[in-house]
Amino acid sequence: MAFIDKLGQMAEKAAEIAEDTIDYGKSKGKIVLEKGKIKDGNEALGAYVYMTLKNGGELDRSRLDELMAEIEVHEKAISEIEAEMAEKED
């Protein structure tokens, strides 16, 4: 009976490790997606500045703030995901 108990404990531990690995993979995937959104936001910001200045226009500070706020949302999301990952490691 002790052997069967030991097998059960080993199976539980393997399941925990597999779950942690899956959670880690999901978190890494979310970070990659958020980084992609940051890249898109940076490109939108750069395109706005470039096109506005190229066409002799004035930069609209509220539009700049809007674009920057969008980037910051994704940076914050990454920080939160990383914090969750760090908590799970402890």
PDB file of N, CA, C and O in Angstrom, chain B, residues numbered from 101:
ATOM      1  N   MET B 101       0.820  -1.190   0.000  1.00  0.00           N
ATOM      2  CA  MET B 101       0.000   0.000   0.000  1.00  0.00           C
ATOM      3  C   MET B 101       0.870   1.262   0.000  1.00  0.00           C
ATOM      4  O   MET B 101       0.487   2.272  -0.589  1.00  0.00           O
ATOM      5  N   ALA B 102       2.027   1.214   0.649  1.00  0.00           N
ATOM      6  CA  ALA B 102       2.913   2.371   0.708  1.00  0.00           C
ATOM      7  C   ALA B 102       3.406   2.732  -0.690  1.00  0.00           C
ATOM      8  O   ALA B 102       3.589   3.906  -1.013  1.00  0.00           O
ATOM      9  N   PHE B 103       3.619   1.711  -1.510  1.00  0.00           N
ATOM     10  CA  PHE B 103       4.071   1.952  -2.881  1.00  0.00           C
ATOM     11  C   PHE B 103       3.011   2.716  -3.673  1.00  0.00           C
ATOM     12  O   PHE B 103       3.333   3.644  -4.414  1.00  0.00           O
ATOM     13  N   ILE B 104       1.761   2.327  -3.515  1.00  0.00           N
ATOM     14  CA  ILE B 104       0.651   2.989  -4.220  1.00  0.00           C
ATOM     15  C   ILE B 104       0.495   4.427  -3.723  1.00  0.00           C
ATOM     16  O   ILE B 104       0.231   5.332  -4.515  1.00  0.00           O
ATOM     17  N   ASP B 105       0.657   4.639  -2.426  1.00  0.00           N
ATOM     18  CA  ASP B 105       0.597   5.993  -1.871  1.00  0.00           C
ATOM     19  C   ASP B 105       1.717   6.853  -2.457  1.00  0.00           C
ATOM     20  O   ASP B 105       1.513   8.014  -2.812  1.00  0.00           O
ATOM     21  N   LYS B 106       2.892   6.257  -2.544  1.00  0.00           N
ATOM     22  CA  LYS B 106       4.046   6.984  -3.093  1.00  0.00           C
ATOM     23  C   LYS B 106       3.798   7.332  -4.560  1.00  0.00           C
ATOM     24  O   LYS B 106       4.132   8.436  -4.991  1.00  0.00           O
ATOM     25  N   LEU B 107       3.226   6.420  -5.325  1.00  0.00           N
ATOM     26  CA  LEU B 107       2.889   6.687  -6.719  1.00  0.00           C
ATOM     27  C   LEU B 107       1.870   7.814  -6.826  1.00  0.00           C
ATOM     28  O   LEU B 107       1.974   8.673  -7.701  1.00  0.00           O
ATOM     29  N   GLY B 108       0.893   7.808  -5.940  1.00  0.00           N
ATOM     30  CA  GLY B 108      -0.121   8.867  -5.923  1.00  0.00           C
ATOM     31  C   GLY B 108       0.498  10.227  -5.647  1.00  0.00           C
ATOM     32  O   GLY B 108       0.140  11.221  -6.280  1.00  0.00           O
ATOM     33  N   GLN B 109       1.429  10.269  -4.697  1.00  0.00           N
ATOM     34  CA  GLN B 109       2.112  11.523  -4.371  1.00  0.00           C
ATOM     35  C   GLN B 109       2.947  12.008  -5.550  1.00  0.00           C
ATOM     36  O   GLN B 109       2.990  13.200  -5.851  1.00  0.00           O
ATOM     37  N   MET B 110       3.605  11.067  -6.208  1.00  0.00           N
ATOM     38  CA  MET B 110       4.431  11.433  -7.368  1.00  0.00           C
ATOM     39  C   MET B 110       3.545  11.964  -8.499  1.00  0.00           C
ATOM     40  O   MET B 110       3.919  12.915  -9.186  1.00  0.00           O
ATOM     41  N   ALA B 111       2.385  11.358  -8.690  1.00  0.00           N
ATOM     42  CA  ALA B 111       1.464  11.810  -9.738  1.00  0.00           C
ATOM     43  C   ALA B 111       0.953  13.210  -9.428  1.00  0.00           C
ATOM     44  O   ALA B 111       0.847  14.045 -10.326  1.00  0.00           O
ATOM     45  N   GLU B 112       0.634  13.473  -8.160  1.00  0.00           N
ATOM     46  CA  GLU B 112       0.188  14.814  -7.759  1.00  0.00           C
ATOM     47  C   GLU B 112       1.273  15.851  -8.016  1.00  0.00           C
ATOM     48  O   GLU B 112       0.993  16.937  -8.525  1.00  0.00           O
ATOM     49  N   LYS B 113       2.498  15.520  -7.668  1.00  0.00           N
ATOM     50  CA  LYS B 113       3.622  16.439  -7.868  1.00  0.00           C
ATOM     51  C   LYS B 113       3.833  16.700  -9.359  1.00  0.00           C
ATOM     52  O   LYS B 113       4.079  17.837  -9.762  1.00  0.00           O
ATOM     53  N   ALA B 114       3.739  15.660 -10.170  1.00  0.00           N
ATOM     54  CA  ALA B 114       3.897  15.817 -11.626  1.00  0.00           C
ATOM     55  C   ALA B 114       2.793  16.712 -12.180  1.00  0.00           C
ATOM     56  O   ALA B 114       3.051  17.543 -13.050  1.00  0.00           O
ATOM     57  N   ALA B 115       1.572  16.553 -11.686  1.00  0.00           N
ATOM     58  CA  ALA B 115       0.453  17.389 -12.135  1.00  0.00           C
ATOM     59  C   ALA B 115       0.684  18.845 -11.758  1.00  0.00           C
ATOM     60  O   ALA B 115       0.397  19.743 -12.550  1.00  0.00           O
ATOM     61  N   GLU B 116       1.203  19.089 -10.549  1.00  0.00           N
ATOM     62  CA  GLU B 116       1.501  20.459 -10.110  1.00  0.00           C
ATOM     63  C   GLU B 116       2.566  21.093 -11.008  1.00  0.00           C
ATOM     64  O   GLU B 116       2.440  22.247 -11.417  1.00  0.00           O
ATOM     65  N   ILE B 117       3.597  20.337 -11.304  1.00  0.00           N
ATOM     66  CA  ILE B 117       4.677  20.849 -12.147  1.00  0.00           C
ATOM     67  C   ILE B 117       4.150  21.159 -13.545  1.00  0.00           C
ATOM     68  O   ILE B 117       4.481  22.191 -14.128  1.00  0.00           O
ATOM     69  N   ALA B 118       3.329  20.257 -14.075  1.00  0.00           N
ATOM     70  CA  ALA B 118       2.761  20.479 -15.408  1.00  0.00           C
ATOM     71  C   ALA B 118       1.885  21.732 -15.418  1.00  0.00           C
ATOM     72  O   ALA B 118       1.936  22.520 -16.363  1.00  0.00           O
ATOM     73  N   GLU B 119       1.089  21.914 -14.375  1.00  0.00           N
ATOM     74  CA  GLU B 119       0.225  23.102 -14.289  1.00  0.00           C
ATOM     75  C   GLU B 119       1.055  24.376 -14.202  1.00  0.00           C
ATOM     76  O   GLU B 119       0.743  25.371 -14.857  1.00  0.00           O
ATOM     77  N   ASP B 120       2.110  24.346 -13.394  1.00  0.00           N
ATOM     78  CA  ASP B 120       2.994  25.509 -13.278  1.00  0.00           C
ATOM     79  C   ASP B 120       3.651  25.831 -14.619  1.00  0.00           C
ATOM     80  O   ASP B 120       3.783  26.997 -14.990  1.00  0.00           O
ATOM     81  N   THR B 121       4.059  24.796 -15.335  1.00  0.00           N
ATOM     82  CA  THR B 121       4.699  24.985 -16.637  1.00  0.00           C
ATOM     83  C   THR B 121       3.723  25.603 -17.624  1.00  0.00           C
ATOM     84  O   THR B 121       4.084  26.506 -18.379  1.00  0.00           O
ATOM     85  N   ILE B 122       2.490  25.120 -17.621  1.00  0.00           N
ATOM     86  CA  ILE B 122       1.467  25.666 -18.512  1.00  0.00           C
ATOM     87  C   ILE B 122       1.189  27.124 -18.165  1.00  0.00           C
ATOM     88  O   ILE B 122       1.106  27.966 -19.059  1.00  0.00           O
ATOM     89  N   ASP B 123       1.043  27.434 -16.864  1.00  0.00           N
ATOM     90  CA  ASP B 123       0.807  28.818 -16.432  1.00  0.00           C
ATOM     91  C   ASP B 123       1.964  29.717 -16.852  1.00  0.00           C
ATOM     92  O   ASP B 123       1.747  30.837 -17.316  1.00  0.00           O
ATOM     93  N   TYR B 124       3.191  29.230 -16.691  1.00  0.00           N
ATOM     94  CA  TYR B 124       4.368  30.007 -17.068  1.00  0.00           C
ATOM     95  C   TYR B 124       4.353  30.277 -18.567  1.00  0.00           C
ATOM     96  O   TYR B 124       4.628  31.393 -19.007  1.00  0.00           O
ATOM     97  N   GLY B 125       4.033  29.261 -19.341  1.00  0.00           N
ATOM     98  CA  GLY B 125       3.966  29.415 -20.795  1.00  0.00           C
ATOM     99  C   GLY B 125       2.897  30.405 -21.221  1.00  0.00           C
ATOM    100  O   GLY B 125       3.109  31.215 -22.123  1.00  0.00           O
ATOM    101  N   LYS B 126       1.744  30.335 -20.564  1.00  0.00           N
ATOM    102  CA  LYS B 126       0.665  31.280 -20.874  1.00  0.00           C
ATOM    103  C   LYS B 126       1.096  32.707 -20.544  1.00  0.00           C
ATOM    104  O   LYS B 126       0.840  33.637 -21.309  1.00  0.00           O
ATOM    105  N   SER B 127       1.747  32.865 -19.407  1.00  0.00           N
ATOM    106  CA  SER B 127       2.201  34.195 -18.995  1.00  0.00           C
ATOM    107  C   SER B 127       3.228  34.741 -19.979  1.00  0.00           C
ATOM    108  O   SER B 127       3.171  35.912 -20.354  1.00  0.00           O
ATOM    109  N   LYS B 128       4.152  33.906 -20.391  1.00  0.00           N
ATOM    110  CA  LYS B 128       5.159  34.344 -21.368  1.00  0.00           C
ATOM    111  C   LYS B 128       4.480  34.733 -22.683  1.00  0.00           C
ATOM    112  O   LYS B 128       4.872  35.706 -23.327  1.00  0.00           O
ATOM    113  N   GLY B 129       3.467  33.970 -23.074  1.00  0.00           N
ATOM    114  CA  GLY B 129       2.724  34.283 -24.289  1.00  0.00           C
ATOM    115  C   GLY B 129       2.015  35.620 -24.191  1.00  0.00           C
ATOM    116  O   GLY B 129       1.991  36.392 -25.150  1.00  0.00           O
ATOM    117  N   LYS B 130       1.436  35.893 -23.022  1.00  0.00           N
ATOM    118  CA  LYS B 130       0.761  37.176 -22.810  1.00  0.00           C
ATOM    119  C   LYS B 130       1.757  38.333 -22.899  1.00  0.00           C
ATOM    120  O   LYS B 130       1.454  39.385 -23.463  1.00  0.00           O
ATOM    121  N   ILE B 131       2.936  38.126 -22.339  1.00  0.00           N
ATOM    122  CA  ILE B 131       3.974  39.166 -22.396  1.00  0.00           C
ATOM    123  C   ILE B 131       4.367  39.439 -23.844  1.00  0.00           C
ATOM    124  O   ILE B 131       4.525  40.594 -24.240  1.00  0.00           O
ATOM    125  N   VAL B 132       4.521  38.391 -24.623  1.00  0.00           N
ATOM    126  CA  VAL B 132       4.877  38.560 -26.038  1.00  0.00           C
ATOM    127  C   VAL B 132       3.795  39.366 -26.763  1.00  0.00           C
ATOM    128  O   VAL B 132       4.105  40.253 -27.558  1.00  0.00           O
ATOM    129  N   LEU B 133       2.533  39.054 -26.485  1.00  0.00           N
ATOM    130  CA  LEU B 133       1.434  39.793 -27.106  1.00  0.00           C
ATOM    131  C   LEU B 133       1.449  41.262 -26.695  1.00  0.00           C
ATOM    132  O   LEU B 133       1.259  42.147 -27.528  1.00  0.00           O
ATOM    133  N   GLU B 134       1.675  41.517 -25.409  1.00  0.00           N
ATOM    134  CA  GLU B 134       1.717  42.898 -24.929  1.00  0.00           C
ATOM    135  C   GLU B 134       2.891  43.658 -25.555  1.00  0.00           C
ATOM    136  O   GLU B 134       2.759  44.834 -25.894  1.00  0.00           O
ATOM    137  N   LYS B 135       4.027  42.994 -25.706  1.00  0.00           N
ATOM    138  CA  LYS B 135       5.177  43.644 -26.349  1.00  0.00           C
ATOM    139  C   LYS B 135       4.859  43.982 -27.800  1.00  0.00           C
ATOM    140  O   LYS B 135       5.294  45.013 -28.313  1.00  0.00           O
ATOM    141  N   GLY B 136       4.108  43.120 -28.451  1.00  0.00           N
ATOM    142  CA  GLY B 136       3.676  43.402 -29.819  1.00  0.00           C
ATOM    143  C   GLY B 136       2.781  44.624 -29.880  1.00  0.00           C
ATOM    144  O   GLY B 136       2.883  45.435 -30.800  1.00  0.00           O
ATOM    145  N   LYS B 137       1.902  44.753 -28.892  1.00  0.00           N
ATOM    146  CA  LYS B 137       1.010  45.919 -28.839  1.00  0.00           C
ATOM    147  C   LYS B 137       1.801  47.194 -28.548  1.00  0.00           C
ATOM    148  O   LYS B 137       1.468  48.264 -29.058  1.00  0.00           O
ATOM    149  N   ILE B 138       2.848  47.079 -27.730  1.00  0.00           N
ATOM    150  CA  ILE B 138       3.727  48.226 -27.468  1.00  0.00           C
ATOM    151  C   ILE B 138       4.428  48.638 -28.758  1.00  0.00           C
ATOM    152  O   ILE B 138       4.519  49.824 -29.074  1.00  0.00           O
ATOM    153  N   LYS B 139       4.916  47.659 -29.493  1.00  0.00           N
ATOM    154  CA  LYS B 139       5.583  47.947 -30.770  1.00  0.00           C
ATOM    155  C   LYS B 139       4.617  48.654 -31.716  1.00  0.00           C
ATOM    156  O   LYS B 139       4.983  49.633 -32.365  1.00  0.00           O
ATOM    157  N   ASP B 140       3.385  48.158 -31.791  1.00  0.00           N
ATOM    158  CA  ASP B 140       2.373  48.800 -32.640  1.00  0.00           C
ATOM    159  C   ASP B 140       2.104  50.232 -32.187  1.00  0.00           C
ATOM    160  O   ASP B 140       1.969  51.136 -33.012  1.00  0.00           O
ATOM    161  N   GLY B 141       2.029  50.432 -30.876  1.00  0.00           N
ATOM    162  CA  GLY B 141       1.799  51.771 -30.340  1.00  0.00           C
ATOM    163  C   GLY B 141       2.942  52.714 -30.651  1.00  0.00           C
ATOM    164  O   GLY B 141       2.727  53.875 -30.998  1.00  0.00           O
ATOM    165  N   ASN B 142       4.164  52.204 -30.524  1.00  0.00           N
ATOM    166  CA  ASN B 142       5.337  53.022 -30.858  1.00  0.00           C
ATOM    167  C   ASN B 142       5.337  53.399 -32.335  1.00  0.00           C
ATOM    168  O   ASN B 142       5.673  54.525 -32.701  1.00  0.00           O
ATOM    169  N   GLU B 143       4.960  52.447 -33.175  1.00  0.00           N
ATOM    170  CA  GLU B 143       4.895  52.732 -34.605  1.00  0.00           C
ATOM    171  C   GLU B 143       3.820  53.772 -34.917  1.00  0.00           C
ATOM    172  O   GLU B 143       4.028  54.658 -35.747  1.00  0.00           O
ATOM    173  N   ALA B 144       2.673  53.660 -34.249  1.00  0.00           N
ATOM    174  CA  ALA B 144       1.594  54.629 -34.461  1.00  0.00           C
ATOM    175  C   ALA B 144       2.032  56.018 -34.006  1.00  0.00           C
ATOM    176  O   ALA B 144       1.753  57.013 -34.674  1.00  0.00           O
ATOM    177  N   LEU B 145       2.710  56.080 -32.880  1.00  0.00           N
ATOM    178  CA  LEU B 145       3.208  57.348 -32.358  1.00  0.00           C
ATOM    179  C   LEU B 145       4.220  57.960 -33.328  1.00  0.00           C
ATOM    180  O   LEU B 145       4.142  59.142 -33.661  1.00  0.00           O
ATOM    181  N   GLY B 146       5.160  57.143 -33.770  1.00  0.00           N
ATOM    182  CA  GLY B 146       6.161  57.625 -34.711  1.00  0.00           C
ATOM    183  C   GLY B 146       5.550  58.072 -36.031  1.00  0.00           C
ATOM    184  O   GLY B 146       5.944  59.093 -36.595  1.00  0.00           O
ATOM    185  N   ALA B 147       4.586  57.300 -36.519  1.00  0.00           N
ATOM    186  CA  ALA B 147       3.934  57.650 -37.783  1.00  0.00           C
ATOM    187  C   ALA B 147       3.177  58.968 -37.643  1.00  0.00           C
ATOM    188  O   ALA B 147       3.198  59.806 -38.545  1.00  0.00           O
ATOM    189  N   TYR B 148       2.508  59.140 -36.507  1.00  0.00           N
ATOM    190  CA  TYR B 148       1.777  60.392 -36.279  1.00  0.00           C
ATOM    191  C   TYR B 148       2.737  61.581 -36.288  1.00  0.00           C
ATOM    192  O   TYR B 148       2.498  62.576 -36.972  1.00  0.00           O
ATOM    193  N   VAL B 149       3.824  61.469 -35.524  1.00  0.00           N
ATOM    194  CA  VAL B 149       4.792  62.568 -35.441  1.00  0.00           C
ATOM    195  C   VAL B 149       5.403  62.834 -36.822  1.00  0.00           C
ATOM    196  O   VAL B 149       5.476  63.981 -37.263  1.00  0.00           O
ATOM    197  N   TYR B 150       5.832  61.791 -37.483  1.00  0.00           N
ATOM    198  CA  TYR B 150       6.468  61.935 -38.791  1.00  0.00           C
ATOM    199  C   TYR B 150       5.536  62.607 -39.798  1.00  0.00           C
ATOM    200  O   TYR B 150       5.903  63.592 -40.439  1.00  0.00           O
ATOM    201  N   MET B 151       4.332  62.063 -39.928  1.00  0.00           N
ATOM    202  CA  MET B 151       3.408  62.595 -40.934  1.00  0.00           C
ATOM    203  C   MET B 151       2.977  64.028 -40.612  1.00  0.00           C
ATOM    204  O   MET B 151       2.835  64.857 -41.511  1.00  0.00           O
ATOM    205  N   THR B 152       2.774  64.310 -39.335  1.00  0.00           N
ATOM    206  CA  THR B 152       2.366  65.657 -38.952  1.00  0.00           C
ATOM    207  C   THR B 152       3.459  66.661 -39.282  1.00  0.00           C
ATOM    208  O   THR B 152       3.193  67.699 -39.887  1.00  0.00           O
ATOM    209  N   LEU B 153       4.684  66.353 -38.887  1.00  0.00           N
ATOM    210  CA  LEU B 153       5.790  67.271 -39.138  1.00  0.00           C
ATOM    211  C   LEU B 153       6.139  67.340 -40.621  1.00  0.00           C
ATOM    212  O   LEU B 153       6.476  68.410 -41.128  1.00  0.00           O
ATOM    213  N   LYS B 154       6.062  66.232 -41.306  1.00  0.00           N
ATOM    214  CA  LYS B 154       6.353  66.204 -42.738  1.00  0.00           C
ATOM    215  C   LYS B 154       5.394  67.116 -43.506  1.00  0.00           C
ATOM    216  O   LYS B 154       5.779  67.770 -44.475  1.00  0.00           O
ATOM    217  N   ASN B 155       4.154  67.146 -43.058  1.00  0.00           N
ATOM    218  CA  ASN B 155       3.135  67.950 -43.732  1.00  0.00           C
ATOM    219  C   ASN B 155       3.049  69.373 -43.164  1.00  0.00           C
ATOM    220  O   ASN B 155       2.121  70.116 -43.482  1.00  0.00           O
ATOM    221  N   GLY B 156       4.023  69.745 -42.321  1.00  0.00           N
ATOM    222  CA  GLY B 156       4.086  71.105 -41.794  1.00  0.00           C
ATOM    223  C   GLY B 156       3.068  71.403 -40.711  1.00  0.00           C
ATOM    224  O   GLY B 156       2.815  72.567 -40.403  1.00  0.00           O
ATOM    225  N   GLY B 157       2.484  70.369 -40.132  1.00  0.00           N
ATOM    226  CA  GLY B 157       1.467  70.571 -39.105  1.00  0.00           C
ATOM    227  C   GLY B 157       2.057  70.720 -37.718  1.00  0.00           C
ATOM    228  O   GLY B 157       3.255  70.542 -37.499  1.00  0.00           O
ATOM    229  N   GLU B 158       1.189  71.047 -36.806  1.00  0.00           N
ATOM    230  CA  GLU B 158       1.552  71.174 -35.389  1.00  0.00           C
ATOM    231  C   GLU B 158       1.138  69.896 -34.670  1.00  0.00           C
ATOM    232  O   GLU B 158       0.052  69.364 -34.898  1.00  0.00           O
ATOM    233  N   LEU B 159       2.015  69.416 -33.802  1.00  0.00           N
ATOM    234  CA  LEU B 159       1.686  68.231 -33.022  1.00  0.00           C
ATOM    235  C   LEU B 159       0.603  68.570 -32.002  1.00  0.00           C
ATOM    236  O   LEU B 159       0.678  69.583 -31.307  1.00  0.00           O
ATOM    237  N   ASP B 160      -0.391  67.714 -31.928  1.00  0.00           N
ATOM    238  CA  ASP B 160      -1.490  67.859 -30.973  1.00  0.00           C
ATOM    239  C   ASP B 160      -1.098  67.102 -29.703  1.00  0.00           C
ATOM    240  O   ASP B 160      -1.016  65.873 -29.699  1.00  0.00           O
ATOM    241  N   ARG B 161      -0.859  67.849 -28.634  1.00  0.00           N
ATOM    242  CA  ARG B 161      -0.399  67.244 -27.384  1.00  0.00           C
ATOM    243  C   ARG B 161      -1.392  66.209 -26.861  1.00  0.00           C
ATOM    244  O   ARG B 161      -0.980  65.186 -26.313  1.00  0.00           O
ATOM    245  N   SER B 162      -2.674  66.452 -27.017  1.00  0.00           N
ATOM    246  CA  SER B 162      -3.662  65.495 -26.519  1.00  0.00           C
ATOM    247  C   SER B 162      -3.580  64.182 -27.307  1.00  0.00           C
ATOM    248  O   SER B 162      -3.773  63.108 -26.737  1.00  0.00           O
ATOM    249  N   ARG B 163      -3.297  64.261 -28.600  1.00  0.00           N
ATOM    250  CA  ARG B 163      -3.128  63.047 -29.413  1.00  0.00           C
ATOM    251  C   ARG B 163      -1.867  62.301 -28.997  1.00  0.00           C
ATOM    252  O   ARG B 163      -1.866  61.073 -28.913  1.00  0.00           O
ATOM    253  N   LEU B 164      -0.802  63.040 -28.738  1.00  0.00           N
ATOM    254  CA  LEU B 164       0.428  62.411 -28.254  1.00  0.00           C
ATOM    255  C   LEU B 164       0.186  61.712 -26.920  1.00  0.00           C
ATOM    256  O   LEU B 164       0.625  60.579 -26.719  1.00  0.00           O
ATOM    257  N   ASP B 165      -0.516  62.392 -26.006  1.00  0.00           N
ATOM    258  CA  ASP B 165      -0.823  61.807 -24.701  1.00  0.00           C
ATOM    259  C   ASP B 165      -1.666  60.538 -24.844  1.00  0.00           C
ATOM    260  O   ASP B 165      -1.467  59.563 -24.120  1.00  0.00           O
ATOM    261  N   GLU B 166      -2.592  60.565 -25.770  1.00  0.00           N
ATOM    262  CA  GLU B 166      -3.452  59.421 -26.038  1.00  0.00           C
ATOM    263  C   GLU B 166      -2.624  58.216 -26.505  1.00  0.00           C
ATOM    264  O   GLU B 166      -2.781  57.106 -25.998  1.00  0.00           O
ATOM    265  N   LEU B 167      -1.763  58.455 -27.459  1.00  0.00           N
ATOM    266  CA  LEU B 167      -0.926  57.375 -27.984  1.00  0.00           C
ATOM    267  C   LEU B 167       0.032  56.843 -26.920  1.00  0.00           C
ATOM    268  O   LEU B 167       0.257  55.636 -26.829  1.00  0.00           O
ATOM    269  N   MET B 168       0.591  57.741 -26.121  1.00  0.00           N
ATOM    270  CA  MET B 168       1.507  57.330 -25.065  1.00  0.00           C
ATOM    271  C   MET B 168       0.772  56.551 -23.971  1.00  0.00           C
ATOM    272  O   MET B 168       1.308  55.585 -23.427  1.00  0.00           O
ATOM    273  N   ALA B 169      -0.446  56.970 -23.652  1.00  0.00           N
ATOM    274  CA  ALA B 169      -1.230  56.275 -22.630  1.00  0.00           C
ATOM    275  C   ALA B 169      -1.527  54.843 -23.058  1.00  0.00           C
ATOM    276  O   ALA B 169      -1.525  53.927 -22.235  1.00  0.00           O
ATOM    277  N   GLU B 170      -1.779  54.656 -24.342  1.00  0.00           N
ATOM    278  CA  GLU B 170      -2.035  53.313 -24.855  1.00  0.00           C
ATOM    279  C   GLU B 170      -0.807  52.420 -24.662  1.00  0.00           C
ATOM    280  O   GLU B 170      -0.931  51.258 -24.274  1.00  0.00           O
ATOM    281  N   ILE B 171       0.356  52.962 -24.929  1.00  0.00           N
ATOM    282  CA  ILE B 171       1.603  52.205 -24.738  1.00  0.00           C
ATOM    283  C   ILE B 171       1.787  51.865 -23.263  1.00  0.00           C
ATOM    284  O   ILE B 171       2.164  50.746 -22.917  1.00  0.00           O
ATOM    285  N   GLU B 172       1.521  52.834 -22.407  1.00  0.00           N
ATOM    286  CA  GLU B 172       1.701  52.639 -20.963  1.00  0.00           C
ATOM    287  C   GLU B 172       0.765  51.564 -20.413  1.00  0.00           C
ATOM    288  O   GLU B 172       1.130  50.859 -19.472  1.00  0.00           O
ATOM    289  N   VAL B 173      -0.429  51.427 -20.978  1.00  0.00           N
ATOM    290  CA  VAL B 173      -1.361  50.372 -20.561  1.00  0.00           C
ATOM    291  C   VAL B 173      -0.703  49.006 -20.758  1.00  0.00           C
ATOM    292  O   VAL B 173      -0.794  48.135 -19.892  1.00  0.00           O
ATOM    293  N   HIS B 174      -0.058  48.829 -21.877  1.00  0.00           N
ATOM    294  CA  HIS B 174       0.568  47.543 -22.187  1.00  0.00           C
ATOM    295  C   HIS B 174       1.838  47.319 -21.354  1.00  0.00           C
ATOM    296  O   HIS B 174       2.139  46.189 -20.969  1.00  0.00           O
ATOM    297  N   GLU B 175       2.577  48.396 -21.079  1.00  0.00           N
ATOM    298  CA  GLU B 175       3.744  48.277 -20.202  1.00  0.00           C
ATOM    299  C   GLU B 175       3.310  47.858 -18.802  1.00  0.00           C
ATOM    300  O   GLU B 175       3.957  47.027 -18.165  1.00  0.00           O
ATOM    301  N   LYS B 176       2.221  48.436 -18.334  1.00  0.00           N
ATOM    302  CA  LYS B 176       1.696  48.091 -17.010  1.00  0.00           C
ATOM    303  C   LYS B 176       1.227  46.641 -16.987  1.00  0.00           C
ATOM    304  O   LYS B 176       1.448  45.933 -16.004  1.00  0.00           O
ATOM    305  N   ALA B 177       0.589  46.201 -18.051  1.00  0.00           N
ATOM    306  CA  ALA B 177       0.121  44.818 -18.127  1.00  0.00           C
ATOM    307  C   ALA B 177       1.307  43.850 -18.020  1.00  0.00           C
ATOM    308  O   ALA B 177       1.219  42.828 -17.339  1.00  0.00           O
ATOM    309  N   ILE B 178       2.397  44.174 -18.685  1.00  0.00           N
ATOM    310  CA  ILE B 178       3.597  43.334 -18.601  1.00  0.00           C
ATOM    311  C   ILE B 178       4.119  43.295 -17.173  1.00  0.00           C
ATOM    312  O   ILE B 178       4.475  42.230 -16.670  1.00  0.00           O
ATOM    313  N   SER B 179       4.166  44.437 -16.525  1.00  0.00           N
ATOM    314  CA  SER B 179       4.643  44.494 -15.136  1.00  0.00           C
ATOM    315  C   SER B 179       3.772  43.639 -14.224  1.00  0.00           C
ATOM    316  O   SER B 179       4.280  42.956 -13.336  1.00  0.00           O
ATOM    317  N   GLU B 180       2.462  43.677 -14.443  1.00  0.00           N
ATOM    318  CA  GLU B 180       1.541  42.886 -13.620  1.00  0.00           C
ATOM    319  C   GLU B 180       1.724  41.392 -13.864  1.00  0.00           C
ATOM    320  O   GLU B 180       1.700  40.599 -12.923  1.00  0.00           O
ATOM    321  N   ILE B 181       1.906  41.014 -15.107  1.00  0.00           N
ATOM    322  CA  ILE B 181       2.124  39.601 -15.430  1.00  0.00           C
ATOM    323  C   ILE B 181       3.424  39.116 -14.802  1.00  0.00           C
ATOM    324  O   ILE B 181       3.477  38.028 -14.229  1.00  0.00           O
ATOM    325  N   GLU B 182       4.472  39.930 -14.914  1.00  0.00           N
ATOM    326  CA  GLU B 182       5.766  39.552 -14.334  1.00  0.00           C
ATOM    327  C   GLU B 182       5.672  39.444 -12.817  1.00  0.00           C
ATOM    328  O   GLU B 182       6.294  38.565 -12.220  1.00  0.00           O
ATOM    329  N   ALA B 183       4.901  40.329 -12.186  1.00  0.00           N
ATOM    330  CA  ALA B 183       4.723  40.268 -10.739  1.00  0.00           C
ATOM    331  C   ALA B 183       3.986  38.987 -10.342  1.00  0.00           C
ATOM    332  O   ALA B 183       4.341  38.351  -9.350  1.00  0.00           O
ATOM    333  N   GLU B 184       2.970  38.612 -11.104  1.00  0.00           N
ATOM    334  CA  GLU B 184       2.242  37.369 -10.839  1.00  0.00           C
ATOM    335  C   GLU B 184       3.174  36.163 -10.981  1.00  0.00           C
ATOM    336  O   GLU B 184       3.123  35.227 -10.184  1.00  0.00           O
ATOM    337  N   MET B 185       4.015  36.203 -11.998  1.00  0.00           N
ATOM    338  CA  MET B 185       4.961  35.100 -12.200  1.00  0.00           C
ATOM    339  C   MET B 185       5.936  35.008 -11.041  1.00  0.00           C
ATOM    340  O   MET B 185       6.272  33.910 -10.597  1.00  0.00           O
ATOM    341  N   ALA B 186       6.389  36.141 -10.552  1.00  0.00           N
ATOM    342  CA  ALA B 186       7.338  36.163  -9.432  1.00  0.00           C
ATOM    343  C   ALA B 186       6.685  35.614  -8.165  1.00  0.00           C
ATOM    344  O   ALA B 186       7.321  34.898  -7.391  1.00  0.00           O
ATOM    345  N   GLU B 187       5.411  35.957  -7.959  1.00  0.00           N
ATOM    346  CA  GLU B 187       4.688  35.447  -6.780  1.00  0.00           C
ATOM    347  C   GLU B 187       4.571  33.935  -6.829  1.00  0.00           C
ATOM    348  O   GLU B 187       4.717  33.264  -5.807  1.00  0.00           O
ATOM    349  N   LYS B 188       4.308  33.397  -8.013  1.00  0.00           N
ATOM    350  CA  LYS B 188       4.146  31.955  -8.150  1.00  0.00           C
ATOM    351  C   LYS B 188       5.457  31.211  -7.952  1.00  0.00           C
ATOM    352  O   LYS B 188       5.461  30.041  -7.569  1.00  0.00           O
ATOM    353  N   GLU B 189       6.580  31.896  -8.217  1.00  0.00           N
ATOM    354  CA  GLU B 189       7.885  31.269  -8.018  1.00  0.00           C
ATOM    355  C   GLU B 189       8.218  31.104  -6.549  1.00  0.00           C
ATOM    356  O   GLU B 189       8.972  30.206  -6.173  1.00  0.00           O
ATOM    357  N   ASP B 190       7.660  31.966  -5.722  1.00  0.00           N
ATOM    358  CA  ASP B 190       7.960  31.922  -4.270  1.00  0.00           C
ATOM    359  C   ASP B 190       7.257  30.814  -3.593  1.00  0.00           C
ATOM    360  O   ASP B 190       7.400  30.640  -2.383  1.00  0.00           O
TER     361      ASP B 190
END
